[in-house]
Amino acid sequence: MFATTSNKLASTTSSSSTSTLSMSSGEYDFDVAIIGCGVGGHGAALHSRGQSLKTAVFAGGDVGGTCVNRGCVPSKALLAASGRVRDMKNAAHLGDMGITVEGEVKFDREGIAAHAKNLATRVKGNLEASLVGLGVDVIDGRGILTGKPNEIKDSITGKVYTAKDIILAPGSIPFVPPGVTVDEKTVYTSDGALELQSVPEWVAIIGSGYIGLEFSDVYTALGSEVTFIEAMDTLMPTFDREIAKQAERLLIRDRAIDYRTGVFAAEVTPGIPGVKPVTIKMIDAKTKEHVETLEVDAAMVATGRVPATADMGIEESGIEMNRGFIAVNEKMQVLSKAEDGEIMPNLWCIGDANGKMMLAHAASAQGISAIENIVGREHVVNHDAVPAACFTHPEISMVGPTEEQCIVKAEKEGWTLGKSTGNFRANSKALAEGEGNGIAKVLFNKETGKVVSVHIIGIHAADLIQECANAVAAGTTVQELSMMVHTHPTLSEVIDEAFKGAVGMSG
């Protein structure tokens, strides 16, 4: 079993000093070696240096990882640019404010794509500079476990390094279902979609989760027609049902979007732009019988992600993976297997690869937590307090379980679920923006008053959720929150209305 070394605690006072481990024994090349340099690996490396630990990151030629290079960051650039196009084309919305746009609203596809690429490059450079500036050894190769404790091999040079503690942070890659052929031109994952090589007249999006929803927002703003293909019986199956219904009304019904639910895209064949369409053969999700074949200009595969743990020496190190996921305990220590597994000494796993919560900021929190445990300060991430957001127009955000999950949880644990809602249509700032659609729903424990979860759909929902996440993390009660003063007129008063309503006060 892993045992933390108390001598490291003495070395937490200066980020520029040499670690106690290095000074005392020189037994290892590094105190901490991190395989992967996404947001999780980066966060772990910075915190490791903050504890004066000699630190290396095996970047695998991918500083910034999925989030910075092929995910969160460039997608926000596409959403920002396409969102401006949508706003400028909305004559009725602008007219209500006394604004008229003369002539056709035009955009440069290559310019929008360049905006996304340039942003990713800039953020990647900032991340690398922060690592180097703090004295982290950035190794270009991918780190591979050798099968021997404390050893990592550089995939490029073959050199073997040693580290007292190793953190696995390899991230994830898009999942492509069987039968789907991807050419990243006419049939593509989010990786290809972010390059915005074209704006198809008609694009099918396979999957209606966060990624699919965001890209439907981009495509429809730029003039595409979209068809969702969803295997579950409802769109947005992982979302809170009340929020999903609002999202269907605001993000789908009034746009050039239709959908098929309860079907699998069993066979997807790429086309040739302008010559041959993409063909999608759909089968019933239950009976597996053929139901329809679509011919579209392009298809985007947004069916989730899988761990990038192949060829890392994981199984050779005695670790049994489940669909590529590495089992960990609440301290992020790697287990030999998911059920009744033993702790693998001095080996940790954070981020998408452990499957606890596939979000960049969750990975960063887990990385910081792993370092805390490495230096002997016991820490556990409260994943129920980690917020998430979908950056559509309007945005969707959430922290904690859905209402459906809360009902089950309350019944199982023996407490009473309370619910209170704030409305954007009653908010002065939202109305000034012409954005009165949406709600903020607070779910709480009636006996203790503690906030259990919050779900928001509306303008800037992604920013509004942080106050709620902090309340969940701190165990703040709705009684306490209802007496906190919110700036007027701001969107935060939508949350204030919900908090006050929870205790019977008028907003």
N, C-alpha and C positions, 0 to 999 in steps of 0.2 A: 504493500500500500504506500501511496505517496506520502512523504513527510516533508513539510516545509523546513527550510534551514533558517534557524533564528539569526545567524550571523548576517543575513541579508538585510534585516531590519535596521541594522546600524548604518546602512549605506543609503538611506532614503532622504538625506538632507540636501544634497547638491547634485544637480543634473550634469554637472561638468566633471565630477570626480570619477575615478575609476571604481568599479564595483568591488565590494568586499570579497566576493568570490574570486575575482581575477587577481586581486592583490594577495589573497591569502594562500591560494593553491596553484593557480595557473593550470588547473587540471583540464579545463575545457577551453576551446577557442572563444566561446561566447557564453554568457550567462543565459541569454534567451535567443533562440533562433526562430524566426517566423516564416513559415512557408506560405507565400501569398501576400500580395501587396494591394489588396482592395481597401475599402474603407475600414474593414475590420482589422486587417493586418497593420494598416497605417496607424489606427488608434492604439492598438496594442504596442506598437513600436515606440510611439511617442510617450506613452505612459511608462513603458519599460525604461526608457532613458531618463524619465522623470524620477525614477527610483535608483538612478545611478547604475543600472545594469548594462553591461556590455552587450550590445544588441545587433543582430543581423537580420536582414529581410531578404528572402529569396524571391525576387520580384517576377521571375519568369517572363521578363520582357513586357510586363503588363502593370506598371505602376498606376494605381487608381482602380484597377480591376473593372468589373462589369459596370458598377455604378457610374464611374467617371467617364469611361471610354465607350460603353455600349448600353447605358441604362439611364439612371436617374438624371444625370446632368445633361446630356445631349437631348434627351426627350423633353426636358423642360424648355430648352431653347426652341424646339419645334413647336411646342404648345404655345409658347409666348408669341412667336411670330405668326402662327396660324390664327391664334386668338385675336391678334390685331386685325387680321384680314376679316375675320368673322364680324368683329365689332364695326369695322368701317363699311361693311356691306349691309349692316342692319339699319336700313333707312328709317324704319319706324322708331327704333330705339334712339337713334341720333336726333330724329325729328322732335321727339319729346323734350329734348334738351335745347332745341332751337338750332341744331346743327344740320347743314346740308352738305353732302359730298357730291361735287359735280363730276360727271364722267364716270368711267368704269374704274373700279378698284382693281389694280393689277399687282401681281407679285412675281418675283424671280425665284423659281424653284431652286436653282443652283445657289442663289444668294442665301436662301433660308437654310439649305443644307450646309453651306459654308459657316453660317452663324453657329450651328450646332457643333460642327467639327472644331471650329476655332475655340469655342467655349471649353470643350472637352480637353483640348490641347493646353489651354491656359491653366485649367484646374489641375491637370496632371502635372504640369511643370511646378505649380505651387506645392503640391504634395511631395514631389521628389525633393524640392529645395528644403522643405521643412525637415525631412528625414536627414538629409546630408548636413543641414545646419545644426542639428542636435547630435551629430556624431554617430548616426546609425550606419552600419556597413550595408550598403545596397548591393546585393549580388545579382547579376543579370539572369543567371540560369534558374530553372525551376528546381525546387528542392525535392529530393526523393529520399525516403527513408531506406536505409540499407538493410534493415532487419535486425541490426544490433542497436542496443539502447544508446541514446544520446548522439546518434550519428545521422548526418544528412549529406547526401551527395549532390553536387552541382551538376545539373543535367548537361551543361555546355562543356565544362572543362573536365568533368569526372572527378574533380577533387572532393575529398571527404572532409567535412568539418564536424566538430563536436560542440555540443551545447548542453548545459546543465538541464535546461527546460526547452522543449520544442512545442511551438504552437502551430497547429495546422489551420490554415485559413485559405483554402484553395478556391472558395467561392462556388459558382454554379454556371451552367450553360443552358441554353434553351432546350426544352424537351420537344423532340419531333416524334409524333406517334408513328407506329408501324403503318405502312401503306402511303405515307406522305413523302414525296420526293421534293427536296429543297434544292433550288439552284441559286438562291439569294438574288434573283433578278425578277422572275415572275411569281415564284413561290418562295417566300422568305420568312425568317424568324425576325424577332425584334432587332437583331444585329444588322440585318440587311435593310429593314424598314427605316432605321435611323439614318441611313445614308441618303434617303429620299431620292433615289435614282429616277423616279417618275412619280406623277400623280395620276394613278389609274382612273379611268372613267367609272369602273365598277370593281370594287375590291371586296373579296370575302375575308372576314376575320374569323378564324377558328379559335373559339374561346372568348368568353365575355367577362374576364376578370379585370384587374387593374390595367394590365398592359393593353388588352384588346380595347377597353373603353377609352383609354387615352389616345390610342391611334385612330379610333373612330372619330374622335374630336378633331384631330389634326386633318384627317382625310376629308371629312364633310366640310370643314372650314375652307379647304382649298378647292372644293367643287366635286369631290368624288361621291359616288353612291356606294353605300356599305351594306353588306349582308353578314349578319352574325350567324355562325354555326356553333351551337352550344349542345354538349352532350347531356347536360342535366335538363330537367323539365322546366326550369325557370332561368331567365337571364340573371347574371350576377349572383350565382348560387351561394357564394361565401359571404355576401353582404347581409346586413340586417334587412329583414323583409320590408319594413316600412320605408327605410331609406332607398331600397332597391326600387320600390314602386314609384317613389318620387323621382328617382334617377331615370326610370323608363319614360316618365312623362317629360322631364326636362332635357334629357340627353339623347333620346331615341325617337319618341313619337313625333316630335315637331321637326325632325331632320330627315335627310334622305337616307334613312336606315330601315331595313326590314330584317327579319330573323327567322331562323329555324331552331327549334329546341327539341330535345329528346332524340337527337341524331348524332351519329359519328361521321366525320369525314374519313371514310374508310379507304379511299384512294384519291390522291391528289397528284395530278400530272402537270408539270410545268408547260407553259406555252412559249410562243415566240412573239414578242411585242409587235403589235400591228399586223401580225400574220396569222397566228394560231392562238386560240384562247386557252386559258388554264381550265382543266376539267376537274370537277369535284364530284365524286360518287358518294352519296350519302346513304347510310343504312340506319334503320331504327335501332336506338340504343338498347332496347330490350329484346326485340325479336331477331335482330340482326338482318332483317329483310331489306332489300334495296327499296328506297322510297323516292329518290330524286337524283338527277345529275344536273349540276350547274356548270355553265360555261361563263367564266368571268375574265376580266383583264389581268387580275392579279389575286393572289391569296397570301394572307399573312397568318403564320402559325403562332398563336398566342396561348399555348396549352400548358403553360407553367415551365418550371425549370428543374433541372436535376443536378446533383452535386458533381463538381469537376474533380473527382477523387480517383479516377482511373490512372493506372501507371505511376502511382506515387509510392509504391512499396508498402501500402497499408496492410494488405492481407499477409504479405511476407513478414510483417511485424507481429503477427498473431492476433490481428483485429478482424473480427467478422462484421462486414458491412451489410446493411439492409437497403437494397436498391441504390447503393452508392452512398448512403448516409452513414456517418460515423456516430455511434452512440456515445453520449457524455452524461455525466451527472450534473447536478445543479451548479457545481463549481466549475464546470467546463472541462473536467478531467475526462480523458478518453477511457471508455470501458471496452473490455475485450469483446463484448457482444451486448445487444440491447437487453435481453432477459438474463438477469442474475449474472451479469458480466463483472469481471474483476477490474479494478482500477489499474490502468497502465501507468507505471511510475513516470513522473516528469513529462507526461505527454498530454497535450491539451488540444481542443478543437473548438473553433468559434465560427460564427457566420452560417451561411447557407449550407455548408457541408454537414452540420449537425442536425439540421432540420427543425430546430426549435422555433425559429421565426425568420423567414427569408426576407429580411429588410436590412438595408445598409447600416442604418443607425443602430439597429439591434446588434449587428455584428460588431460595431465599434464598442457598444456597451459591454458585450461579452468579452471582447479583447481586453478592455480595461479591468473587467472583473477577474479575468484569468491572471493578469499581472498582480492584482491585489492578493489573490490566493497564493501566488508564487512567493510573494514576499512575506506571507504569514498573516495577512489581514483578511480574515474570512469574509467573503462577499458572495452574494447571490443576486442575480438580475431578476427583478420582478417583471416578467414578460407581460403580465396583465396591465402594466403601467406604460408599456411602449406604444406610442401612437403610430398611426399609419394614415396615408392620404393617397387619394387618386386625383390627379391634377387636371381634371376636365374643366369645362366652363358651363355651369358652376362646379366648384370642387366638392369632393366628398372626403370626410375624414372620420376617424374613429379611434377609440382607445377602450380596451376591455372587450368582453364578450358581446355578441349580438343579443337583442331582447329575447329571442327564442332560446338561446343558450342560458341566459340569465334566469328565465322561468324554470328551466330544468335544475339549474344550480341552486336556486332558492329553495325549491321543493326538496332537493336532496339534502341540503345543509340545514334546513329548518328555519329559514328567515323569510320575511315578507318583502317582496319587490315593490319598490315605489317608482313612479315614472312622472316626469315633468317635461314640458316642451316649451321652447322659445321659438318665436316666428320672425323670419326676416321681413315679412310684410309689415310688421309693426315697428321696424327699426328705421330711425331717421336717416342714418348713414347709408343703409342699403337702398332706401327709397331715393335718396339723392343721386345714387349711382344708377338708378333705374334697374336695380337688381333685388326686387322684393321676393323672389322665389326661394323657398328652402325652409328648413327647420333645424333646430338643435334639440336633441333628445337626451335627457339625463336620466339614467337608471341608478337607483340607490337602494341601500338596505334601510328599511323603515325603522328597524329596531336600533341600529347604531348611527344612522344618518350618513354613513360613509358612501362616497360615490363608487359605484361598481363599474360603470361604463358610460361613455358618451358617444353619440353618433350625430354627425352634422352633414348636411348638404346645403350649400349656399356659397355666396361670394366669399372668397378667402377662408374657406373652411379649414384648409390645411394649416393656416396660421392660428386660427381660433382654438384648435384642439390642444395646443400645448398647455394652456391654463388648466384644462381638464385632466390631462395626463399628469401634471404636477399634483393635482388634487388627489388622484388615485394613488400616486406614489407615496404621498405624505399622509394618506389616510384622513384627509380633511373632510369634515362633515358638511352636508348641505346647510345645516344651521350656521356654521362658521362662514361658508361661502356666500350665503344670502346677505350677510352683513358687510361684505367687502365692497368697497366703492369702485365702480367702473367709470372710466372717462366717458363723458357725453359730448357730442354724439359720436359714438364709435360702434363698430360691429360687435365688440365684446359685450355690448348690452343685450344681445340675443342670448348669450350664455347666462348673463345676470338674470334675465327674465325667467329662464328655466330654473336656476338655483332658487330664486325667490318663490316661484310657483311650487317648488318642492316642499316648502314649509308654510304654504298658505298665504304668502305675502303677494301683493300685486306688484307686477314689474314696473 
